[in-house]
Amino acid sequence: MNKRFGVWAISLIFTASLCACGPAEDADVSPEPVAQSEEALSGAGWTVLKASGAAPIRSIVRRSDGWLLGPRSNGHEIEVWASSNNGVSWFRHGSVANNASVEFGDVTMLRVPGTKTIFCAFREHSNGQFRVTVTRSDNDGNTWVYDSTVVGPVSRFVGAPFLFIRGNGDLQIYYDSEELAAQRGYPGHQWIAMQGRTGKTGPWTAYGVVTVARETAAGALSREGMPTVVQLGGDRLMVVTEGVEPFTTGGVRANVINSIQSWDGGRTWDYSLRRTVYRSPIHSGSGRRYNAYVPYAIRVGNGPVGVAFCTDENKGTTPDLSSTAPHLRQCHVGYVSTTTSFETWSGPSAIWTGSIRNYTPGLFERSSNDVIVTIDAFGGNQRVMRKP
């Protein structure tokens, strides 16, 4: 079992690790101000397409023939699952990688528009070291070959990659990096890093190693993770991440969701536009904040940015520690979206409240304004839901 700052890779399915979590014992004498006007997680409108069984975790792409395709890690193998009926049912379609000596996780895919080329990126953990690896399929995901290693092997955590094609055609990869934070003088912190290629091939050196997202306040703990990227128009980008509170609330740090924007295709990031996308309310009995974690962002209908996430705020009792293993957390799945601008966010509504063991929601727009979400329900089961 791999533990990184209190977070485990667990269950039969080794899902994307909750890399942004901070140590539960951290204390800070500069508490974050409490602003309470949060709404309860409620609402309806999402319907179940598939209640249980195997499906992709977090990431879905559409093949050139119309099939949906996505990955699922079972620990030592990255499975590929496909759907020929727009996500209603899924069948096994081979694998990306299989190695008994390597733990695979944080798997994501990206198809190059207008081609049969699909990239698959993931975290590898072996012999106490981490790396971010990219594989490639040139036949719509039927077979896979090694493409490149982006970073690693390193002893500090790197993982949770997300692939993105910039408007000029450059392929970029965003990922969690304790290594970058330590290199810049902040050991124990974790930032979002970005590397890119000129076009789709070649070394990941076109941008250097860019610091995308981190906390900048003096004395703050900065642990950002699990980035997803959306294009807001032209070279204006938004990255949404999981984080932890920079200062403690009730003696511990809860998970929160943050965003930041770039005006130049990811080369630099505008910290004046860094926002807290969502933070859960405070539990009155303990004074601790509930958690909001594992976000996934997409642009819906070329309009607002929507974010799915897990939260324990309906629990009623003391919030889970951000170091609690994901399969032991009690949570539902919520949703927020931008409102009048890309800097303002709605209150939360519910995607799924029918069970308390959920993880790593992933959003996919099947057609304009027709969105599905996959939710890892553990034990080899994933749930697929739709918002028409």
HELIX and SHEET records of a PDB file:
HELIX    1   1 GLU A  178  GLN A  183  1                                   6    
HELIX    2   2 PRO A  326  LEU A  328  5                                   3    
SHEET    1   A 4 THR A  47  LYS A  50  0                                        
SHEET    2   A 4 ASN A 381  LYS A 387 -1                                        
SHEET    3   A 4 ASP A 370  PHE A 378 -1                                        
SHEET    4   A 4 TYR A 359  SER A 367 -1                                        
SHEET    1   B 4 VAL A  61  ARG A  62  0                                        
SHEET    2   B 4 LEU A  68  SER A  73 -1                                        
SHEET    3   B 4 GLU A  77  SER A  83 -1                                        
SHEET    4   B 4 PHE A  91  ASN A  98 -1                                        
SHEET    1   C 4 GLU A 103  ARG A 111  0                                        
SHEET    2   C 4 ILE A 118  SER A 126 -1                                        
SHEET    3   C 4 GLN A 129  SER A 137 -1                                        
SHEET    4   C 4 VAL A 145  VAL A 154 -1                                        
SHEET    1   D 4 VAL A 158  ILE A 165  0                                        
SHEET    2   D 4 LEU A 171  SER A 177 -1                                        
SHEET    3   D 4 TRP A 191  GLY A 196 -1                                        
SHEET    4   D 4 VAL A 210  ALA A 213 -1                                        
SHEET    1   E 4 GLY A 225  GLY A 233  0                                        
SHEET    2   E 4 ARG A 236  VAL A 244 -1                                        
SHEET    3   E 4 ASN A 255  SER A 262 -1                                        
SHEET    4   E 4 ASP A 270  TYR A 278 -1                                        
SHEET    1   F 4 ALA A 292  ARG A 299  0                                        
SHEET    2   F 4 VAL A 305  THR A 311 -1                                        
SHEET    3   F 4 HIS A 332  SER A 337 -1                                        
SHEET    4   F 4 SER A 349  TRP A 352 -1                                        
END                                                                             
